[in-house]
């Protein structure tokens, strides 16, 4: 049985709402995903408002109070039978992420299925003990102004099988970030999480794991689970329904989420710019009703990486370089994250993160100049008092009537080459050029004049946008950087190759339907059956997949027995997937015996056997293969007695049929004839031949008879043939 992770039992309205006045502030569009402001836990503090206990989620422990500042307790008040609670995560000051099934009623008795109203929700922040929320001075709560569930959310109300299970709650007013309240980062790419990576999930849900008993936790629990990617979950889980791309899993022995944990975040730890940051990769969705009882029934989570664009577009909380407003340079290597503004050398980024202010190098140690420091946009230069000239190092001044120009200044992001070696006398020429990736429209020639000053001035090298020409040589996405270009692959399943430009599809196709076994019965009277695989085998890919091995799915004839059909599909990049389907054609039809004889009776002489025959039994089987076992005597010779002749016919599938008939053999009853009179002057000699008695007579020497040499036979009627008397010999 599969159940959602919301409360398995009806929750009475036992919750008291503690309303606080909270400070409001304006929403900034950087709050949702900026790694510098999301995903940081509230590290353990010396204060302990609530002592830690050993209460468990399913195999978990009580959390350090308020350590996860994004964790929200979503209270649902809807009468006696429809109230409940879910978990959620704060992703910006006015948006909370939860499971879509949390915003619908259960549809059970006394609670008809419907979408809930925003007025039924209260979201609590900085909560550890749900019955003592006010113990934390940082506690806050908000009502809900709007509920937006994913437009493709679906739920099978009989099996609780969920698809696209996520929803956004827009709060009535923003919350203020504090030590105990802060957002979690959304995932950059779920595929960067390796299978079996330890991730955390927290909630106030069931701690028993028995569907007959529901016991939620007062205090927030957490548990470490092993992350399972979509392919890994699809391979190892025993669920009867498909694990689709919008799902990931997590499991550990005797550890799991359970009823009441729905909507809570599955978070994994990443290192960003040398700091550990927590990103939410999943939302608690559904799983086995016996939570944590079997690792082959892992908890199923909404795969959050598949919905980043929908969250961004729905909340309107992310920007691109065109709209971000950087004064000088803008970098956005991943469009799913806010841009970062950069400044040229000699400038510093303002606190607003967008504008650049010139650095006054002269303000520190006079810029290193001996006499005069002159600040310029993006740099500075040294000058000398009257009657002094600048030395070649560009810093010191000397009393020298010989006019020399200092070493020519090196342009920012460029180089300078001179036609003569220093010292540079008036008339010396130097050429300036920009580094690769930069360009300038200024006059690149410097000339030393009679006053020891380089004329024309230093050129300005500006970043060249290589992405405007042939997409910077990038296969897919091109990101202009200072002095260069970086390529990226934003198409799902593509990975940037070592050449730094080419994107290759590395995501193999998969079989969304691949039954391990299909069983069918042979047609009546036939040794085969037609099985249509088109409704049982299906495959897909992020780009394009085609069948390269195995019969194309469709109707196919199989003989009785076991057959393994292998399907191999590939995409344009050579990634492959294989599906092995065992087709079992069962033979349930027993062999046929058309001519089973009736009882047979034979007679035989005493001490002898009789040959018993019968017509062909007419044995056949739809498979064409069978064996016969009988108890017939050798040569079909039966002695006197009553026998049950039995023929047992068995086909290759073990189906049997039997023909039995009685064979009775009895002694033959001979006819009795009167004794023949011996002839005068002669003698009779008698014997048996077959079943009859016969006699032969002959005359004494010197005598004869007209019938000498004739046989007399006892007939079945009891008289002698051809005569009942023998004439005398004369």
C-alpha positions as CSV (number, residue, x, y, z in Angstrom):
1,X,0.0,0.0,0.0
2,X,1.3,3.5,-0.9
3,X,0.2,6.5,1.0
4,X,1.0,10.2,1.0
5,X,3.2,11.6,3.8
6,X,0.4,13.9,5.2
7,X,-1.3,12.8,8.3
8,X,-2.6,9.2,8.0
9,X,-5.2,9.8,10.7
10,X,-7.6,12.7,11.1
11,X,-6.1,15.4,13.2
12,X,-8.3,17.2,15.6
13,X,-8.1,21.0,15.8
14,X,-5.7,20.9,18.7
15,X,-3.5,23.7,17.7
16,X,-3.5,27.2,19.2
17,X,-2.4,30.0,16.9
18,X,0.1,32.4,18.6
19,X,0.0,35.6,16.5
20,X,2.9,37.9,16.6
21,X,3.4,41.4,15.2
22,X,6.4,41.0,12.9
23,X,8.6,43.5,11.2
24,X,7.9,43.7,7.5
25,X,10.3,44.6,4.8
26,X,10.3,45.0,1.0
27,X,11.0,41.8,-1.1
28,X,14.2,41.8,-3.0
29,X,14.6,39.7,-6.1
30,X,17.8,38.2,-4.9
31,X,16.4,36.4,-1.9
32,X,15.3,33.2,-3.7
33,X,18.6,31.8,-4.9
34,X,21.6,33.9,-4.2
35,X,24.1,31.5,-2.6
36,X,25.3,34.3,-0.4
37,X,22.0,34.6,1.4
38,X,20.4,31.2,1.4
39,X,21.0,27.7,2.7
40,X,23.0,28.5,5.9
41,X,21.9,26.6,9.0
42,X,21.5,28.3,12.3
43,X,24.6,26.8,13.9
44,X,24.2,25.5,17.5
45,X,24.2,28.2,20.2
46,X,24.9,28.2,23.8
47,X,21.3,29.0,24.6
48,X,18.9,26.0,25.0
49,X,15.3,27.0,25.1
50,X,14.2,23.4,24.7
51,X,16.2,20.4,26.0
52,X,16.9,17.7,23.4
53,X,15.3,14.4,23.8
54,X,15.6,11.0,22.1
55,X,12.1,11.1,20.4
56,X,12.3,9.7,16.8
57,X,10.8,10.5,13.4
58,X,11.3,7.0,11.8
59,X,14.8,6.2,12.9
60,X,15.8,9.9,13.4
61,X,16.6,12.2,16.3
62,X,15.3,15.5,17.6
63,X,16.9,18.4,15.9
64,X,19.0,21.2,17.5
65,X,16.3,23.8,18.2
66,X,15.9,26.3,15.3
67,X,18.9,25.0,13.4
68,X,17.1,24.8,10.1
69,X,15.8,28.4,9.7
70,X,13.9,27.6,6.5
71,X,11.7,24.9,8.1
72,X,8.0,25.8,8.4
73,X,5.1,24.2,10.2
74,X,2.0,24.6,8.1
75,X,-1.2,24.4,10.2
76,X,-4.5,23.5,8.5
77,X,-7.7,24.3,10.3
78,X,-10.9,23.0,8.7
79,X,-13.4,21.6,11.2
80,X,-13.2,18.5,13.2
81,X,-12.4,15.9,10.4
82,X,-10.4,17.8,7.8
83,X,-7.8,19.6,9.8
84,X,-4.1,18.6,9.7
85,X,-0.6,19.8,9.1
86,X,2.3,19.6,6.7
87,X,5.9,20.7,6.4
88,X,7.3,23.3,4.1
89,X,10.4,25.4,3.3
90,X,10.9,29.1,3.0
91,X,12.5,30.1,-0.3
92,X,12.0,33.9,-0.1
93,X,10.4,36.4,2.3
94,X,6.9,35.9,0.9
95,X,7.0,32.4,-0.6
96,X,6.8,28.9,1.0
97,X,7.3,25.7,-0.9
98,X,5.3,22.5,0.0
99,X,3.7,19.4,-1.5
100,X,0.6,19.9,-3.8
101,X,-1.3,17.1,-2.0
102,X,-1.1,19.2,1.2
103,X,-3.4,21.9,-0.3
104,X,-6.1,19.3,-1.0
105,X,-8.4,17.5,1.4
106,X,-8.0,13.7,1.9
107,X,-11.3,12.7,0.3
108,X,-11.9,10.3,3.1
109,X,-15.2,9.9,5.0
110,X,-16.6,13.2,6.3
111,X,-14.0,15.1,4.3
112,X,-14.9,15.4,0.6
113,X,-12.1,15.8,-1.9
114,X,-11.5,19.5,-2.8
115,X,-8.8,22.1,-3.0
116,X,-8.4,24.0,0.3
117,X,-8.9,27.7,0.7
118,X,-6.0,30.1,1.6
119,X,-7.9,31.1,4.8
120,X,-7.5,27.6,6.2
121,X,-3.7,27.9,6.4
122,X,-1.4,29.4,9.0
123,X,2.4,29.1,8.4
124,X,4.6,29.1,11.5
125,X,8.3,30.1,11.4
126,X,11.2,29.4,13.9
127,X,9.2,26.5,15.5
128,X,10.7,23.6,17.4
129,X,8.0,22.4,19.8
130,X,4.6,22.9,18.1
131,X,2.8,23.1,21.5
132,X,5.2,25.8,22.8
133,X,5.8,28.0,19.8
134,X,6.1,31.2,21.9
135,X,9.2,29.9,23.7
136,X,11.3,31.2,20.9
137,X,11.5,35.1,20.8
138,X,12.2,34.8,17.0
139,X,8.9,33.0,16.3
140,X,6.6,34.5,13.6
141,X,3.6,33.4,11.7
142,X,1.7,34.4,8.6
143,X,-1.6,33.6,6.9
144,X,-1.7,32.6,3.2
145,X,-2.9,35.0,0.5
146,X,-2.6,32.7,-2.5
147,X,-2.2,28.9,-3.2
148,X,-0.5,27.9,-6.5
149,X,-0.3,24.2,-7.1
150,X,1.6,22.9,-10.1
151,X,-0.8,22.8,-13.2
152,X,0.0,19.2,-13.9
153,X,-0.4,17.9,-10.4
154,X,-2.3,14.6,-10.3
155,X,-3.3,12.1,-7.6
156,X,-4.7,8.6,-7.8
157,X,-7.1,8.7,-4.9
158,X,-7.2,4.9,-4.7
159,X,-3.4,4.3,-4.6
160,X,-2.2,7.8,-3.6
161,X,0.2,7.8,-6.6
162,X,1.3,11.4,-7.1
163,X,2.8,13.3,-10.1
164,X,4.2,16.9,-10.1
165,X,3.6,17.1,-6.3
166,X,4.6,20.7,-5.4
167,X,2.8,23.9,-4.5
168,X,3.7,27.5,-3.7
169,X,2.1,29.5,-0.8
170,X,2.2,33.3,-1.1
171,X,2.2,34.7,2.4
172,X,-0.1,37.6,3.4
173,X,3.0,39.7,4.1
174,X,6.8,39.1,4.0
175,X,8.7,37.7,6.9
176,X,11.9,39.3,8.1
177,X,15.1,37.2,7.9
178,X,16.8,36.7,11.2
179,X,19.0,34.3,13.1
180,X,16.1,31.8,13.2
181,X,14.3,32.6,9.9
182,X,16.0,32.3,6.5
183,X,15.6,30.7,3.1
184,X,17.0,27.5,1.7
185,X,18.7,27.5,-1.7
186,X,17.0,25.7,-4.7
187,X,19.0,23.1,-6.6
188,X,21.4,24.1,-9.4
189,X,21.2,20.6,-10.9
190,X,19.9,17.5,-9.3
191,X,22.4,15.3,-11.2
192,X,25.3,16.7,-9.3
193,X,24.1,14.7,-6.3
194,X,25.7,11.3,-6.3
195,X,23.7,8.2,-5.4
196,X,24.0,7.3,-1.6
197,X,24.9,10.9,-0.7
198,X,23.8,11.5,2.9
199,X,21.0,14.1,2.8
200,X,18.6,15.3,5.6
201,X,14.9,15.5,5.9
202,X,13.0,16.9,8.9
203,X,9.4,17.0,10.1
204,X,6.8,16.7,12.9
205,X,5.2,13.6,11.4
206,X,4.5,10.0,12.6
207,X,7.1,8.3,14.7
208,X,5.6,4.8,14.8
209,X,5.4,3.7,11.1
210,X,2.3,1.6,11.6
211,X,-0.7,2.6,9.5
212,X,-3.1,1.5,12.3
213,X,-1.4,3.9,14.8
214,X,-0.7,7.6,14.1
215,X,1.5,9.4,16.6
216,X,3.0,12.7,15.5
217,X,6.0,14.4,17.2
218,X,5.7,17.6,19.2
219,X,9.3,18.5,18.5
220,X,11.0,18.7,15.1
221,X,12.8,15.5,14.1
222,X,15.5,15.0,11.5
223,X,17.0,11.9,9.8
224,X,19.9,11.2,7.5
225,X,18.9,9.3,4.3
226,X,20.8,8.0,1.3
227,X,19.9,10.0,-1.9
228,X,18.7,7.9,-4.8
229,X,18.5,9.4,-8.3
230,X,15.6,8.7,-10.6
231,X,17.3,5.8,-12.5
232,X,18.6,4.2,-9.3
233,X,15.2,4.3,-7.7
234,X,13.5,3.0,-10.8
235,X,15.9,0.1,-10.8
236,X,15.9,-0.9,-7.1
237,X,12.4,-0.1,-5.8
238,X,9.6,-2.7,-5.8
239,X,6.8,-0.2,-6.4
240,X,4.2,-1.5,-8.9
241,X,3.8,2.0,-10.5
242,X,6.5,3.8,-12.6
243,X,9.2,6.0,-11.0
244,X,9.1,9.0,-13.4
245,X,11.6,11.8,-14.0
246,X,9.7,14.1,-11.7
247,X,10.5,11.8,-8.7
248,X,13.7,11.0,-6.7
249,X,14.0,8.7,-3.7
250,X,15.8,8.5,-0.4
251,X,16.1,5.6,2.0
252,X,18.1,4.0,4.8
253,X,17.6,0.9,6.9
254,X,14.8,1.5,9.4
255,X,14.8,5.2,8.6
256,X,12.2,7.1,6.6
257,X,9.7,10.0,6.6
258,X,6.1,9.2,7.4
259,X,2.6,10.6,7.7
260,X,2.7,14.3,8.6
261,X,6.1,14.9,7.1
262,X,4.6,15.8,3.6
263,X,5.8,19.0,2.0
264,X,9.1,19.1,4.0
265,X,12.4,19.6,2.3
266,X,14.9,16.9,1.4
267,X,18.2,18.9,1.7
268,X,21.7,18.1,0.7
269,X,25.0,19.9,1.6
270,X,27.1,21.6,-1.1
271,X,30.2,23.7,-1.1
272,X,29.8,27.1,-2.7
273,X,32.8,29.5,-2.8
274,X,34.4,27.6,0.1
275,X,31.3,27.7,2.3
276,X,28.8,24.9,3.0
277,X,25.4,25.6,1.7
278,X,22.2,23.5,2.0
279,X,20.1,23.1,-1.1
280,X,16.6,21.6,-1.3
281,X,16.6,18.8,-3.9
282,X,13.2,17.2,-3.1
283,X,9.8,17.6,-1.4
284,X,8.4,14.8,0.8
285,X,5.7,13.2,-1.4
286,X,4.6,9.6,-0.7
287,X,5.9,6.2,0.2
288,X,5.0,2.9,1.9
289,X,2.4,3.0,4.6
290,X,4.9,0.9,6.7
291,X,7.4,3.7,6.9
292,X,11.1,2.6,6.9
293,X,10.1,-1.1,7.0
294,X,11.8,-2.1,3.7
295,X,14.6,-0.3,1.8
296,X,13.0,-1.6,-1.4
297,X,10.0,0.7,-0.7
298,X,11.9,4.0,-0.3
299,X,10.4,7.4,0.4
300,X,9.5,9.1,-2.9
301,X,10.2,12.9,-3.3
302,X,9.3,15.5,-5.8
303,X,12.4,16.0,-8.0
304,X,12.8,19.8,-7.4
305,X,15.5,20.3,-10.0
306,X,12.9,19.7,-12.7
307,X,10.7,22.6,-11.6
308,X,13.2,25.5,-11.2
309,X,11.9,27.4,-14.2
310,X,8.3,27.0,-13.1
311,X,9.1,28.3,-9.6
312,X,11.1,31.2,-11.0
313,X,8.4,32.2,-13.5
314,X,5.6,31.7,-11.0
315,X,7.2,33.7,-8.2
316,X,9.0,36.2,-10.5
317,X,12.0,36.2,-8.2
318,X,14.9,35.7,-10.6
319,X,16.6,38.0,-13.2
320,X,19.0,37.9,-16.1
321,X,21.8,40.2,-17.1
322,X,19.6,42.2,-19.4
323,X,17.4,43.3,-16.5
324,X,19.8,43.1,-13.5
325,X,21.3,46.5,-14.1
326,X,25.1,46.0,-13.7
327,X,27.0,49.2,-14.5
328,X,30.1,47.6,-16.0
329,X,30.2,43.8,-16.3
330,X,27.6,41.1,-15.6
331,X,28.3,37.4,-15.2
332,X,25.6,34.7,-15.2
333,X,27.1,31.3,-15.9
334,X,23.8,29.6,-14.9
335,X,20.5,31.3,-15.8
336,X,18.8,29.6,-12.9
337,X,20.9,31.8,-10.5
338,X,20.9,35.6,-10.2
339,X,23.7,37.4,-12.1
340,X,26.7,38.8,-10.4
341,X,28.0,42.3,-11.2
342,X,31.8,42.8,-11.7
343,X,33.9,45.9,-11.9
344,X,37.0,46.8,-13.9
345,X,40.4,47.1,-12.2
346,X,40.5,50.3,-10.3
347,X,36.8,50.2,-9.4
348,X,35.0,48.6,-6.4
349,X,31.4,47.2,-6.4
350,X,29.0,49.3,-4.4
351,X,26.9,47.8,-1.6
352,X,23.9,47.7,-4.0
353,X,25.8,45.1,-5.9
354,X,25.3,46.8,-9.3
355,X,27.2,50.1,-9.5
356,X,31.0,50.5,-9.6
357,X,32.9,53.4,-7.8
358,X,36.4,54.5,-8.7
359,X,39.0,53.6,-6.1
360,X,41.0,56.7,-4.9
361,X,44.4,55.1,-4.9
362,X,45.9,58.5,-3.9
363,X,44.1,58.3,-0.6
364,X,46.5,55.6,0.7
365,X,50.2,56.6,1.0
366,X,49.8,59.1,-1.8
367,X,49.5,56.2,-4.2
368,X,53.2,55.6,-3.7
369,X,54.0,58.9,-5.5
370,X,57.0,60.9,-4.3
371,X,55.6,64.4,-5.2
372,X,52.0,64.5,-6.6
373,X,49.4,61.8,-7.0
374,X,46.6,62.4,-9.5
375,X,43.6,60.1,-9.3
376,X,41.9,59.2,-12.6
377,X,39.0,57.0,-13.5
378,X,40.0,53.4,-13.1
379,X,43.5,54.3,-12.0
380,X,46.0,57.0,-11.0
381,X,49.3,58.6,-12.1
382,X,52.2,60.3,-10.4
383,X,53.5,63.8,-11.3
384,X,56.4,66.0,-10.1
385,X,56.7,69.5,-8.7
386,X,58.1,72.1,-11.2
387,X,61.7,71.7,-12.3
388,X,61.5,68.0,-11.4
389,X,60.9,65.1,-13.7
390,X,59.3,61.7,-13.1
391,X,61.7,58.8,-13.0
392,X,61.3,55.8,-15.1
393,X,59.6,53.9,-12.2
394,X,56.7,56.3,-12.5
395,X,56.8,57.1,-8.8
396,X,59.9,59.0,-7.9
397,X,60.9,62.5,-9.1
398,X,64.4,63.8,-9.9
399,X,66.1,67.1,-10.4
400,X,67.4,66.7,-13.9
401,X,67.4,69.1,-16.8
402,X,67.6,66.1,-19.1
403,X,64.1,65.4,-20.4
404,X,63.0,61.8,-20.3
405,X,59.6,60.3,-20.4
406,X,58.8,57.8,-17.7
407,X,58.2,54.2,-18.6
408,X,54.9,54.2,-20.6
409,X,51.9,53.2,-18.6
410,X,50.6,49.8,-19.3
411,X,46.9,50.0,-20.3
412,X,44.5,48.0,-18.2
413,X,43.8,44.7,-19.9
414,X,46.6,45.5,-22.4
415,X,50.3,45.7,-23.2
416,X,52.7,48.3,-24.5
417,X,55.8,47.8,-26.6
418,X,58.4,50.4,-27.5
419,X,60.8,50.8,-30.4
420,X,63.7,51.8,-28.2
421,X,65.0,51.0,-24.8
422,X,64.8,53.4,-21.8
423,X,65.6,56.1,-21.0
424,X,62.9,57.4,-23.3
425,X,63.9,60.7,-24.9
426,X,61.5,63.1,-26.7
427,X,60.3,61.6,-29.9
428,X,60.3,58.0,-28.6
429,X,57.4,55.9,-30.0
430,X,55.5,53.1,-28.1
431,X,52.6,51.1,-29.4
432,X,49.7,49.9,-27.2
433,X,47.5,46.9,-27.8
434,X,44.7,45.1,-25.9
435,X,44.9,41.6,-24.6
436,X,42.9,38.8,-26.4
437,X,39.2,39.2,-25.5
438,X,39.5,43.1,-25.3
439,X,39.2,45.8,-27.9
440,X,39.8,49.6,-28.1
441,X,39.0,52.4,-30.6
442,X,41.6,54.8,-29.1
443,X,44.8,55.8,-30.9
444,X,47.3,53.1,-29.7
445,X,50.5,55.2,-30.5
446,X,52.3,56.9,-27.6
447,X,54.9,59.6,-28.3
448,X,57.3,61.2,-25.8
449,X,57.2,65.0,-26.2
450,X,59.7,67.6,-25.2
451,X,58.2,68.0,-21.8
452,X,58.7,64.4,-20.9
453,X,55.0,63.5,-21.3
454,X,53.6,60.7,-23.3
455,X,51.0,62.2,-25.7
456,X,47.8,60.6,-26.8
457,X,47.3,58.9,-23.4
458,X,46.6,55.4,-22.3
459,X,44.1,53.5,-24.4
460,X,41.0,52.0,-22.8
461,X,40.6,48.3,-23.4
462,X,37.0,47.2,-23.2
463,X,35.7,43.7,-22.9
464,X,34.8,42.2,-26.3
465,X,31.5,40.2,-26.4
466,X,32.7,37.1,-28.3
467,X,29.2,35.6,-27.9
468,X,28.0,37.9,-30.7
469,X,30.2,36.2,-33.3
470,X,29.3,32.5,-34.0
471,X,28.0,32.2,-30.5
472,X,31.6,32.4,-29.2
473,X,32.3,28.9,-30.7
474,X,29.9,27.4,-28.1
475,X,27.8,24.4,-29.0
476,X,24.8,25.6,-26.9
477,X,24.9,28.5,-24.4
478,X,27.6,31.3,-24.5
479,X,28.4,33.4,-21.5
480,X,30.5,36.5,-22.0
481,X,33.2,36.9,-19.3
482,X,35.8,39.6,-18.7
483,X,38.4,39.0,-21.5
484,X,36.9,35.7,-22.6
485,X,33.9,33.5,-23.0
486,X,32.5,30.5,-21.1
487,X,30.3,27.8,-22.7
488,X,27.5,26.0,-20.9
489,X,25.0,23.3,-21.6
490,X,21.5,24.1,-20.3
491,X,19.7,21.5,-22.4
492,X,18.5,18.7,-20.0
493,X,20.9,15.7,-20.0
494,X,23.8,17.5,-21.8
495,X,27.3,17.8,-20.3
496,X,30.1,20.1,-21.4
497,X,33.0,18.2,-22.9
498,X,36.7,18.7,-22.1
499,X,37.1,21.0,-25.1
500,X,35.0,23.5,-23.1
501,X,32.7,24.2,-26.1
502,X,30.9,21.1,-27.1
503,X,27.9,19.7,-25.4
504,X,27.2,16.0,-25.4
505,X,24.1,14.2,-24.5
506,X,25.1,11.9,-21.6
507,X,21.7,11.0,-20.4
508,X,20.8,7.5,-21.7
509,X,17.3,6.6,-22.8
510,X,15.2,4.7,-20.4
511,X,12.3,2.2,-20.5
512,X,9.3,3.7,-18.9
513,X,7.6,0.3,-19.2
514,X,9.6,-2.9,-19.1
515,X,7.8,-5.8,-17.5
516,X,10.0,-8.6,-16.2
517,X,7.5,-11.3,-17.3
518,X,4.4,-11.6,-19.5
519,X,2.3,-14.7,-19.3
520,X,-0.2,-15.9,-21.9
521,X,-2.1,-19.1,-22.7
522,X,-1.8,-21.0,-25.9
523,X,-4.9,-20.7,-28.1
524,X,-7.3,-23.7,-28.0
525,X,-5.9,-26.5,-30.1
526,X,-2.8,-24.5,-31.0
527,X,0.8,-24.8,-29.9
528,X,1.3,-21.0,-29.9
529,X,-0.2,-17.7,-28.8
530,X,0.0,-14.1,-30.1
531,X,1.3,-11.5,-27.5
532,X,1.1,-7.8,-28.2
533,X,4.2,-6.1,-26.7
534,X,3.2,-2.6,-27.9
535,X,1.1,-2.0,-24.7
536,X,3.8,-3.4,-22.4
537,X,7.1,-2.0,-23.6
538,X,7.7,1.8,-23.9
539,X,10.9,3.8,-24.0
540,X,11.8,7.5,-24.0
541,X,14.8,9.9,-24.0
542,X,15.6,13.5,-23.4
543,X,16.3,14.0,-27.1
544,X,15.5,11.1,-29.4
545,X,15.6,7.3,-29.0
546,X,15.3,4.5,-31.5
547,X,15.2,0.8,-31.4
548,X,18.4,-0.9,-32.6
549,X,18.0,-4.5,-31.3
550,X,15.0,-6.7,-30.7
551,X,11.7,-7.0,-32.4
552,X,9.8,-3.7,-32.6
553,X,7.1,-3.8,-29.9
554,X,3.9,-5.1,-31.4
555,X,1.9,-8.4,-32.0
556,X,4.2,-11.4,-32.2
557,X,3.6,-15.2,-32.2
558,X,5.3,-17.3,-29.5
559,X,5.3,-21.1,-29.2
560,X,4.6,-22.9,-25.9
561,X,7.5,-22.4,-23.6
562,X,9.7,-19.6,-22.1
563,X,11.1,-16.9,-24.4
564,X,13.4,-13.9,-23.6
565,X,12.9,-10.9,-25.8
566,X,15.6,-8.2,-25.6
567,X,15.0,-4.6,-26.6
568,X,18.0,-2.2,-26.9
569,X,17.4,1.5,-27.6
570,X,19.9,4.2,-28.4
571,X,19.9,7.9,-28.8
572,X,21.8,10.0,-31.3
573,X,24.8,10.2,-28.9
574,X,25.1,6.4,-28.6
575,X,23.7,6.2,-25.1
576,X,21.8,2.9,-24.7
577,X,19.3,1.2,-22.5
578,X,18.2,-2.4,-22.5
579,X,15.0,-4.2,-21.5
580,X,14.7,-7.9,-21.1
581,X,11.1,-9.3,-21.2
582,X,10.4,-13.0,-20.4
583,X,7.4,-14.2,-22.3
584,X,5.9,-17.4,-20.9
585,X,3.3,-19.2,-23.1
586,X,1.4,-21.7,-20.9
587,X,-0.2,-24.9,-22.2
588,X,-3.3,-25.6,-20.1
589,X,-4.8,-28.0,-22.7
590,X,-4.6,-31.8,-21.9
591,X,-3.8,-34.4,-24.7
592,X,-6.7,-35.8,-26.7
593,X,-7.6,-39.6,-26.8
594,X,-10.3,-40.0,-29.4
595,X,-10.8,-43.8,-29.5
596,X,-10.6,-45.2,-26.0
597,X,-11.9,-48.9,-26.2
598,X,-14.7,-50.3,-24.2
599,X,-14.5,-53.6,-22.3
600,X,-12.9,-56.6,-24.1
601,X,-13.5,-60.3,-23.4
602,X,-11.4,-63.2,-24.7
603,X,-11.2,-67.0,-24.2
604,X,-8.1,-69.1,-24.0
605,X,-7.1,-72.6,-23.3
606,X,-5.9,-73.6,-19.8
607,X,-2.3,-72.5,-19.2
608,X,-2.1,-70.4,-22.3
609,X,-2.2,-66.6,-23.1
610,X,-4.3,-64.8,-25.7
611,X,-3.4,-61.9,-28.0
612,X,-5.7,-58.9,-27.3
613,X,-5.9,-56.2,-29.9
614,X,-7.9,-52.9,-30.2
615,X,-8.2,-50.0,-32.7
616,X,-5.7,-47.1,-32.6
617,X,-6.4,-44.9,-29.7
618,X,-6.2,-41.6,-31.7
619,X,-3.8,-39.8,-29.3
620,X,-2.8,-36.2,-30.2
621,X,-1.8,-32.9,-28.4
622,X,-1.9,-29.2,-29.4
623,X,1.9,-28.9,-28.6
624,X,2.8,-31.8,-30.9
625,X,4.9,-33.3,-28.2
626,X,3.7,-36.0,-25.7
627,X,4.7,-39.2,-24.0
628,X,2.7,-42.4,-23.3
629,X,3.0,-44.7,-20.3
630,X,0.9,-47.9,-20.2
631,X,0.7,-51.2,-18.2
632,X,0.1,-53.5,-21.2
633,X,1.9,-56.9,-21.1
634,X,4.6,-57.5,-23.6
635,X,3.2,-58.4,-27.0
636,X,-0.3,-57.6,-25.7
637,X,-0.5,-61.3,-24.6
638,X,-2.9,-61.6,-21.6
639,X,-3.3,-64.7,-19.4
640,X,-6.6,-65.7,-17.8
641,X,-8.0,-63.0,-15.5
642,X,-9.4,-59.5,-15.3
643,X,-7.1,-56.6,-16.1
644,X,-7.5,-52.8,-16.3
645,X,-5.5,-51.6,-19.2
646,X,-4.4,-48.0,-18.7
647,X,-2.7,-45.5,-21.1
648,X,-1.5,-42.2,-19.5
649,X,-0.6,-39.4,-22.0
650,X,1.5,-36.4,-20.8
651,X,2.6,-33.3,-22.8
652,X,5.6,-31.1,-22.3
653,X,3.7,-28.8,-19.9
654,X,2.6,-31.6,-17.6
655,X,-1.0,-31.8,-18.7
656,X,-2.2,-35.5,-18.7
657,X,-5.1,-37.6,-20.0
658,X,-5.9,-41.2,-19.3
659,X,-7.7,-44.0,-21.2
660,X,-8.7,-47.1,-19.1
661,X,-10.6,-50.2,-20.3
662,X,-11.2,-53.7,-18.9
663,X,-9.7,-56.8,-20.5
664,X,-11.3,-60.1,-19.3
665,X,-9.7,-63.5,-20.3
666,X,-11.4,-66.7,-19.4
667,X,-11.0,-70.4,-19.9
668,X,-12.6,-71.8,-23.1
669,X,-15.5,-74.3,-22.5
670,X,-15.0,-77.4,-24.8
671,X,-18.0,-79.3,-26.2
672,X,-18.4,-83.0,-24.9
673,X,-18.9,-85.7,-27.5
674,X,-19.8,-89.4,-26.8
675,X,-17.0,-91.9,-26.9
676,X,-16.5,-93.4,-30.4
677,X,-16.9,-97.2,-30.6
678,X,-13.7,-98.9,-31.6
679,X,-14.1,-100.7,-34.9
680,X,-13.7,-104.4,-35.1
681,X,-10.3,-105.5,-36.2
682,X,-9.0,-101.9,-35.7
683,X,-7.9,-99.3,-33.1
684,X,-8.8,-95.5,-32.3
685,X,-6.2,-92.9,-31.3
686,X,-7.4,-89.4,-30.1
687,X,-5.8,-86.1,-29.4
688,X,-6.4,-82.3,-29.2
689,X,-5.6,-79.7,-31.9
690,X,-6.4,-76.1,-31.0
691,X,-9.5,-76.1,-29.0
692,X,-11.0,-79.3,-30.5
693,X,-10.7,-83.1,-30.0
694,X,-10.0,-85.2,-33.0
695,X,-9.6,-89.0,-33.4
696,X,-7.9,-91.1,-36.0
697,X,-8.3,-94.9,-36.5
698,X,-6.4,-97.6,-38.4
699,X,-7.1,-101.3,-39.1
700,X,-5.1,-104.2,-37.9
701,X,-2.7,-105.9,-40.2
702,X,-4.5,-107.7,-42.9
703,X,-7.7,-105.6,-42.6
704,X,-9.0,-102.5,-44.2
705,X,-11.9,-100.0,-44.2
706,X,-13.4,-97.6,-46.7
707,X,-12.6,-94.6,-44.3
708,X,-9.1,-95.5,-43.4
709,X,-7.0,-92.3,-42.9
710,X,-10.1,-90.1,-42.2
711,X,-10.2,-87.8,-39.1
712,X,-13.2,-87.6,-36.8
713,X,-13.6,-84.2,-35.0
714,X,-15.8,-83.3,-32.0
715,X,-17.9,-80.4,-33.1
716,X,-19.0,-77.5,-30.9
717,X,-22.5,-79.0,-31.0
718,X,-21.3,-82.2,-29.2
719,X,-21.4,-84.7,-32.1
720,X,-18.6,-86.2,-34.3
721,X,-18.0,-85.0,-37.7
722,X,-18.2,-86.4,-40.4
723,X,-20.0,-89.3,-38.7
724,X,-20.8,-90.5,-35.2
725,X,-19.8,-94.1,-36.0
726,X,-16.7,-95.8,-37.4
727,X,-17.2,-98.8,-39.7
728,X,-15.5,-102.1,-38.8
729,X,-12.4,-103.2,-40.6
730,X,-12.8,-106.2,-42.9
